[in-house]
Structures are given as structure tokens and as C-alpha cells.
């Protein structure tokens, strides 16, 4: 599921604690087949996650989300998660998420305004998240325009390919 930076989204929250590592998110070492992997995503933290997650749901987590190996959390988006909001991310997970064109947002205080199963609204263009049940909001720091363009393109590879094509066309005229 993709995230349109210009359109607000609303989804059910799956809330996790601190230091959720990449072996939990993406247990590839146990399930190298992609279809099987999706059935076991986040299994060690929430066994019911993979069978109950729905397209448009949102992951909210504490500090240091995605710590561990360089394994990417793309599988979260493959099972329908539209965005991951955390108090903080491991640097490598954040970079991999952005490179993959995924909506990963560090939102300090996020775990204090929403509970598991509640709805969360994200309006990236206005720079805010809101819990409609409580009315509590938090600011979302926007990415620099270059990063936004990378996310809009669907990640680093689609962005680079589009840019090379555009430069090639410009060179022909």
C-alpha cells in the first residue's frame, strides 16, 4: 500500500514497544519464501499480527524501532501497513524505509496519544497526526523536498530511473 504525501490517511493502530528489532519485523532467517514470510511478520511480538492486519493499518512504536540487522521492514508495507510512526528509529531502518519509498515518520510522543486498536489520522501535508478519539495531536516534521520526491517516486530505484530518463530526454533535444 502506498502513501500519498498529499492525502490524509486514517487507519487502525498496531502499537508496539521499544526496540522492536528487524528479526521480529522480518524473520527472513526462518521464512525465506516471501509468501511464507508475510504470514509470520511481527510474529514474535504479536502472533496475531499477520493474520489480522488490514490494508491501511498503521504501526506505532516506541524508541529504536527497526534495530538489529540491515534487514529491511518492507514486509510491513507488503502486508498492508500504510505508515510506521515511532518515537525514534534505528538509523539504518529509517534510511532503508526512505530508500524503499515507505512512509516512516519519527514522531516523538506518539505512543502517549494513541492506544492499540484506536484510529490515527496522519495529515503529512499539514504536518500533523491526530487521535480522533481523544482529539490529541502531535506535529510531524516534514522531510526535505528531495526526500519527499524520492518517496513520491516509490523509492530510490524508481526515482533514479525516472531521473535518468528525464536527463536522457533532455540531452536529445
N, C-alpha and C positions, 0 to 999 in steps of 0.2 A: 504494500500500500504506500503510495507516495504522499508527500506532504506539500501542499501548495502554500508557499510563504505568504501569499496574498489573501488566502481564505481562512477564516477562523475554523477550528475543529473542536469537536466535543467528543469525549469518549469515557468509557468506564476505566477506572484506575485499578491497576495491579500494583500494590505497594510492597516494596522490599526494603530491607535494612541497609546497613553499611557493608562495604567491601564484598559485594557480590562479584565473584571472580568469573573469568571467561570460561573456566571449566564447567561452571554451573550454567552459564548462559548458553554455551555452545559445547556440549560434551562430545565433540568430534572424535576424541580418542576412543570413545566407546561405540559411537554410531557414525562410521564414515560415510554411509549411504545418506544423501541429503533428505530423502523422504522419511527415512527412519529417524534421522536427527531431529526433524521438525516435531516428531511425536514425543521427543524427550527434552525439548527446550525448557530450561529453568527447572527441570525435574528435581534436582537436589534441594532447591529452595521451596518450591511449590509443586508437588507431584501432580496436581490437577491443572496446572497452567496450560500445558499444550492441548489438552482436550477441551478446555473451557474458554480459551482466549478467542476473541472475535475480531474481525476486521474493524479497525477504528479505535480499538482499545489503546490505552496509554500506560506505559510503565513509569512509575515514580519510585525513586530510590534515594537512599541516604548518601553518605560520603563514599568516595573512591569506587564508584560503580565501574565495572569492567577491569578491575585489577587482575594481575596474573600475566598470562602469556599474550602473545601478539594476535591470538585468535580473535577474529572479528565477531561482532554481535549481529551480523546481517540476518541471521536466522530469526531474530526477534521481528524484523520487518517482513520476513517471508511468511510468518505465521499470522500477520495482520496488524501488528503494533504500528501505530502511525507516528508516535514520538516517544522518546525516552527523556524524561526530566529527572535530574538528580541534583542533590546538594553539591556534588562535585564528581568528576570523572577521573579515571586514570588518564594520563596524557595520551598514551598510545591508543586507548579505546576511543577517546574523543577524536583524535586525528583520523583513525580508521573510519569512524562513523561519518565524519565530514567528507572524507575521500570517497566513501561509498554513496554519498548523496542522501544520507539519512538525517532525520531531524533529531539531533541530540542537543539538549539545552541544559546548561548548568544554571540552576535556579536556587540560590541559597534561600533556605526557609521553606522549600516546597513540601517537605514531609510534615511540617507543622500546620499546613492549611487544608490537607485532604486526607481522608481515610480510605482504606481498601474498599473497593466496590462503589465509591462515590463517583460522581461525574466531575470531570475537569474540563474547562474551556481554555483553549490556547488561541490567542489572537496575536500571532507573531508580528503582523504589520503594525499593530498598536503597541507592541512591546509589553504584553501582559498575559498572565494566567489568572483564572478565576474559578473558585469553587462556588457554583450556583446555590448549593445547599446552605452555605454559611455566608456567602457574599464576600468572603475574604479574597483579596487579590495580591499578587506579587508582580514586580516588574521582571521583564525578560530582556536581558541585554541582547541587542541585535548583533549579528555578525557583520564584519566589514563587507562592502559590496562585492568584492572578489569571491568571498566565501559564499555569499548568497547566490551569486551566479553559478558557482560550482554545484550547489545543492539544487538549484532550479534545473540545471542540465541533467541531473541524475547521478552526479558523481564525477570523479576526476577523469575517468576514461571518456565518457560521453562529452564532457566539457572540452577535453584536449582534441578529440576527433572533430568536433564542431568548429573549434578554433582553427585547426589546421585546414579544414575545408574552406573556411571563410578566407583565410590568408592565401590559399591557393587560388581561389576565385578572384581575389583582389589583384593577384600577380598576373592574371591572364588578361586583365582589362587595360 
